[in-house]
């Protein structure tokens, strides 16, 4: 599961080497910074833009895991996610757990898989996926 989740963002996962300082740093980065010219690996592409040929820099992204963050969150792990939110202390990181839970419940109540999803909703799903992944990781380690 860890490999499938990380590969959905074209990231190689080496969980045994994960460090809490690194996790803190990653969560301090804005979601938009993970993209460059609407392509994943934004920070890497930005860092290499002066040295890497454009043909390589602008190469198409890999395809991610099947499904969507929305489906994963609301159909596969929703109850577990809510339990983890209730038993963790994300306030140390500046997160409002009550607001996260309220937003998740509101989205679940109005869930519509067939509609076009606006950018804010997609960003929220990406954010929730990252929060859930962190909560699972922190529970295990």
Secondary structure as GFF3:
##gff-version 3
##sequence-region A 1 141
A	DSSP	alpha_helix	2	7	.	.	.	ID=ss1
A	DSSP	three_ten_helix	15	17	.	.	.	ID=ss2
A	DSSP	alpha_helix	20	27	.	.	.	ID=ss3
A	DSSP	three_ten_helix	31	34	.	.	.	ID=ss4
A	DSSP	alpha_helix	42	48	.	.	.	ID=ss5
A	DSSP	alpha_helix	54	57	.	.	.	ID=ss6
A	DSSP	alpha_helix	69	71	.	.	.	ID=ss7
A	DSSP	pi_helix	72	76	.	.	.	ID=ss8
A	DSSP	alpha_helix	78	87	.	.	.	ID=ss9
A	DSSP	three_ten_helix	90	93	.	.	.	ID=ss10
A	DSSP	alpha_helix	97	109	.	.	.	ID=ss11
A	DSSP	alpha_helix	119	140	.	.	.	ID=ss12
###
